[in-house]
Amino acid sequence: MSNSSSPSTTVTRDYSRSPFPIIPTGFGWHCLISIRQMMCGKLSLCAICTSPRGCALPCFFVFWMFSMIWRWKMSMDVTFLGTGAAYPSPTRGASAVVLRCEGECWLFDCGEGTQTQLMKSQLKAGRITKIFITHLHGDHFFGLPGLLCTISLQSGSAATRPQIDIYGPAGLRDFIWRTMELSHTELAFPYVVHELVPTADQCPGEDQKESAHVDEADCAPKGQGRTILLDAEENSYCLVDDEQFVVKAFRLFHRIPSFGFSVVEKKRAGKLNAQKLRDLGVPPGPAYGKLKNGISVVLDNGVTISPQDVLKKPMVGRKICILGDCSGVVGDGAVRLCSEADLLIHEATLDDSQMDKAKEHGHSTPRMAAAFAKLCRAKRLVLTHFSQRYKPTALAREGETDGLAELKKQAESVLELQEVTLAEDFMVIGIPIKK
């Protein structure tokens, strides 16, 4: 009988969600799958180090891979896609910021040209699961219909595309629905628009428009979500409260109702105390994963070990606050929600010499932004939404950076020794885990 070799099979894998470079099939993938099982408490470390396929995996490699997975899952950063005011220009895009955590992306504001900025960045539009719009001025949301259509085209016929939740002021739902209807656009994924109902004191009386509040009888069912009212006791709007994050909105004063957003990461379980585990006789393996996930385990001798017996102190979550256009805040909700923020992103459209003009148009200056950051005891202040007259350092001609440098000095004069960051397009700021 002749030995004929079996036909080879080509396997195509999607590496887009992996935190690692491309790893060949066989050894690498078996290791990844095994570590994933260990993280879920289904496989012991000993089982990983001695592969069922007969290939012994070096322990140092396993621990390195586990460490890389943990760091990737805990990573968090902010990418500025647009840092200019009023309109997109060759030097600064219109307002757009992305918060990325564990591979998921949340977009804050979506000015015209945001989808082009996304393509130039290291981010993927398909990873966006939530969109937050601060207010309904064009330079903050005119890019939204086009971005949704592009995400739809890139999704193809895949029915697994997760729903996109969109949050913004009243009127946003009607804008999106009418845009899609007029253009005969059918998105390939579900979306829901949650509207925040503003209060009368968020803008000058003469600028209030009843049309900002949508007639529910005239609104199509597609895209309907929650209508969120101000919680008078908390002086805020609760938007998201899941296992990982709490997102709340607070009121700002602008020419039209504007909002800021506070994203708070919930506490994570502390690390396992290896010495206590040994002292209590807990064997390495699935029991470790269960205890880490908050589940008690019963040993062979009948002793019950609770998570609090072997876990160190919980890891305090991070806080990121992003403010829309404003010349001030309304109520005490903003200061309370932004208290001790790890990262505070605030607009500074004009310099301090033009403070009266800035306030007249509902905007802030560096000194105003820094004063708010100081009041909140924010750990890091980033200024953005600059007038297009302020060119980024790398793109400015000789003499054009003087105004930008002055903005930085003005803010830092209020915060004394604390450094202030001036945002530029495609700048990425990491938010480290709290020790």
N, C-alpha and C positions, 0 to 999 in steps of 0.2 A: 504494500500500500504506500503510495507516495504521500509525502508530507507537504501539503499545499498551505501556504501562509494565508491567513484570513485577511480579507480586505481591510485596509486602514480606514479609520473613521475620523473625520475632521470635526472637532468640537469648537464651536464659537461661544465665547463667554463674554458677559457684560462686565467690564472692569470699572465702569463709571462710578460705582458706589463703593469701591474698595479703597481703603486708606493707604494701600501699598502699591508699589510699582507692579507691573505685570509679572506674575509668578507662573512658571510652567506647570502643566498638569502633573498629576502623580504626587510627588513629595510635597510640593508647596500647598496644593489644594487640600490634600489629606490633612496637613498640619492645620490649615485655616479652619476646616470643618471641625476638626477635633477640638481646637481651642474654643470655637464657638459653642460646642457641646459642653465643654468644661465651664464656660461662663454661665451657661444656663443650668448648671448643676447636674448634667446628665453623664458626665464622664470625669474620671479622676485624672490627676496629673500623671500618675504612674501609667495609666492606659495610653496617654498621649506619647510618653517617652518610649514606649515599646509598641510600635505600630502593629495592628492586626495583619498588615500586609508583609510584615517581617522586616521592615526597614526601621532601624533604631534611629529615632530623632534626637539629636543632641539637646540636652536640657537647656543649655544657654540659648539655643535658637528658639526653643519654645517660650522661654521667659521673655526673650526679646520681642517675639511676635505678640505675646499677651500684653506686654507693656505698650507696644505701638497701638494696639486696638484700644486700650484704655485711654491713651492720650488722645487718640482721634475722637473717641466718643465724648471726651470731656472738653475738646477744643471749642473755642468761641471767638469769633472775630467780626469786625464791622468793616465793610467796604463802601467807600464813597464813590458813587457813580456819577453824581452831578453836584457841583458845589457853587453854582452861579445863581444869581437872582434874575427874575423877569423873563429870561429867554435863554436857550442854549446858544453857545458861541463856540468858535474853534478852540478856545482856551478853557472854557468851563461849560460843562453840561448843565441842564436844568436839574432841579432838586430830585435826588434819589439816593437812598442809603439802603444797604442790605445787611441784615444781621444773620450770620450763619452759625448754626450750632448742630453738631452731630449730622452733618450732611444736608440738613434742611435749611431753606432760605426764607427769610421774611423780608419783604420789601416795604420800605417806608417812603412814601411819595413816589410819584411816577411821572415826572415831567416829560415834555416832548423829547424824543430821542433816547429815552431810557433803554429801549431794547437794543439800540446800536451800541450803547455804552456797555451793556451786558455782554454783547458779543466780543468786545475788545478786552473784557476782563477775564479772570480765571473762573468766573461763576457760570452756572448753567441755568437758563431761564426755566427749564423743566423741573428744577428743584424747588421752585417757589411754591409754597403752600398757603401763605398768608400775605395779604397786602393791606397796609394801613395808610390812609390818606389824611393828612393833617387838616387841610381846608380846600375849598373849591375855587382856588385861583388857578388859571390855566397852566402856569409853570410848575404846578405840583401834581396835576393829574391828566393833562391832555395826552400823555403817552400811554395811558392805561388801555384804551380800546385796541390799539395796535399791538401792544405787548400780549394781550389775551389772545388775539388772533394768531400771533406767531407761535405762542405756546401750543395752541390748538393744532396748527399745521405740523409742528414738530412732534406732537403726540401721535400723529397718524391715526390708525384705527384702533389703537390700544385702548381697551375698556378699563384698564387698571389704573389710569391716571387719577390720582387722588383729587378730591374736591379742593377748590381754592376758596378760602374765606376772605372776603374783602370787608374792611371796616372803614367808615368815613362819615362825614356829616350828612344830615338829611338832604336828599336831592341826588346823592351819588347813585343810588339804585336806579332811579328814573333815567339818569344820564347814560348809564351803561346799557340799560334795556333798549332805550330809543336808538342809540348808536348801532347796536346789533340789529335791530329791526330795520332801520333805514338802509343799512348796508347788506341786508339779507344774509347775515352771518349766523351760522350754526356752529357753536363751539363744540369741540369733540370731548369736552370734559364738563362736569358740573361745577357751578360756582354759586356762591351765596353772598349776598350783600347785607351786612349788618349796619344799620344807620344809627348815628348818635344824634339825639335831639338836643340842639344847643339852647342856651338861655339868652334872654334879651340883653343881658349886660356884657355879652362877648364882643359887641361891636357898637359903633355909634348909631344912635337911633335913626338917623337919616339914611343909613346904609342897609337897614334891615329890609328884607324882601320876603313877602309871604310865599313867593314861588319856590323858596328853598325847602318848603315843606310840601311833600308830594301828596296829591289826592289819591288815597289808597284805592278808590274805585276805578281810577284811570290807570292803575299800575298792573302790568302783566304778572302772572304768578311766577314766571321763571326768574330766578335770582333773588326771590324774597327770602329774607332772613329775619333776624330780631330787630325790633325797634327799641333802642336802649336809652332809657331815661336817666337823668342825673340822680345818683343816690345822695339825697340831701344830707344824710348823716355823715357819709364818708366824703362828700364833696368830690365825687369821682364817678367814672363809668367803668363797670367791670366787663371786660371784653372776653378774656380767656382765663380759665382756671382749671388746669389739667394736672397730670401727675408731675410734670416738670416745671411749668411756668405759670405765673400770674401776670396778666397784662391788664393794666388799667389806663384809662384816658383821663386827662384833666383839662380844664378850660383855660384858654388864653384869650387875650384881647388883641383884635386885629381889625382891619376894615370890614371883614366878614368873619363869621364865627370860625375860630381856629382851635386846634387841640394839640396837646402833647401826649406822649405815650411813655409809660413806665413798664419796663419788662424786668420782672424779678424771677430769678431762678430759685426754685425751692431747694431746701436743704437736701443734700445727698447723704446716704448712709456712710458712716465712717469706715475706715479700713479695718480689716480683721486683725486682732491682736494675736500674732503667731504664738507668743509665749503662753498666753492663756489657753489657746486651743490645745497646745501640748500638755499643759498642766491638767486640763480637764479630760484628756484622753480622747479628743475628737479626731477621728482618723481623716487624713486627707482624702478628698473626693467630693462627691455630690453634697455632702453635709456642709462643706464650706460655702458652696454656692447658695444653698438654702438659707444659711445664717446671714450671709451677705444681703440676701433679698428680704430679710425680715421674718423668716420662717423658723420656728423652733424645731429642733431635731431631738430624737430619742436614741440614746446610745444602746449598745447591746446589753449593757448592765442595767438598763431601765431608767437611767438618769436622763432627765430632760434638760437640754441646754437651750437657753433663750438667747436671741440675738444681742440683747443688752449686756449679756455676760461676756461676750467676746468682741464686741465692736467698739472701736474708739469713738471719740466725739464726732458728731455729724459735721459734714463739710458745709460751711455757710455758702449760700448761693450768691451769684453775681447780679448786679443791677445796672441796667442800661436805660438812660432816659433820652428821648429824642423830642425836641420841641419844634412845632411849626412856626410860621411867621407870627411875630407878636411884638408889641411894645410894652407888654406886662402880662401878669397872670391875673386870673379871676378867682377869688376865694383862696382858702389856705390849702386846697387839695394838691396843688403843684409842689409847694415847698415840702409838704409831708411825704408825698410819693417819691420825690427826688432826693430825699434826705440820704446823705452819704452814698450817693451813686458812684459806682466804679467808673462810669463814663457818662458825661453829660454833653449832649450835642445841642448847641444853641446857635441861632442865627445872629449875624452881625453884618447887616447889609451895608451900613455906612460907618465912617469913622466918627469919633466923639465930637469933632468940630461941627458936624452936621446933625447933632442930636435932635434939634428941633424939627428938622426936615424928616428925620427917621421916624420920630413919634407921630408926626402929622400923617405919615403914610402907614402907620401901624407896624413899624419895624424897630429893631434894636441896634445899638452900637456895641463895640467891645466892652466898654465900661459897664453898660447895662447888663450885658450877658454875664460878665465876671461878678457883678454884685449879686446876681441871682445864684450863681454857682457858690459864692462865699456863704450866702444865706443857707444854702442846702448842705454845705460842707462836702461838696462833690470832690472826689479824689482826682479827677482829671476833666478838664474842660477842653472841648474841641469846638472851634468856631467854624461856621460854614455859611452858605447863602450870601456870598459876597456880591456886591455890585460888579458888573462886568468890567468896570474901570480898573479893578484890582487884578492884575494878571498873575498867574502862578509864577513862582520864582524861576522855574526851569524854562518857562516860555516867554518871560518878559525881556524886553530890550533894556539897554543901559538907562538907569534912572526910573524905570517903571516899577521897581520893587520897593521904592521908598514908602509908598502908601501902604503896602502890605506889611512891611516891617513896623510901621507905625501902629497898625491895628493890633499887632502882637504886644507891643510895648504898652498900649493903653489898657489892654485886659490884664496884663501881668502887674501893672501898677496897683491894681485893686487887690489882686491875690498875693501880693508881696513876692515871696520867693517861689511860689508855685508856677511851673511852666505851663504855658498855654499852647495848644496845637492849632495851627491853621490848616484846615482840610484842603486837599487838592484831589482832583479826579483820579480815581483808581488807588488812592491811599488805603491801605489796610491796617487796621489797628487791632491787635489781639487783646483779649481780656483774659488774663491768667486766672487760674484756679486760686481761690483764697486758701492760704495755709492755716 
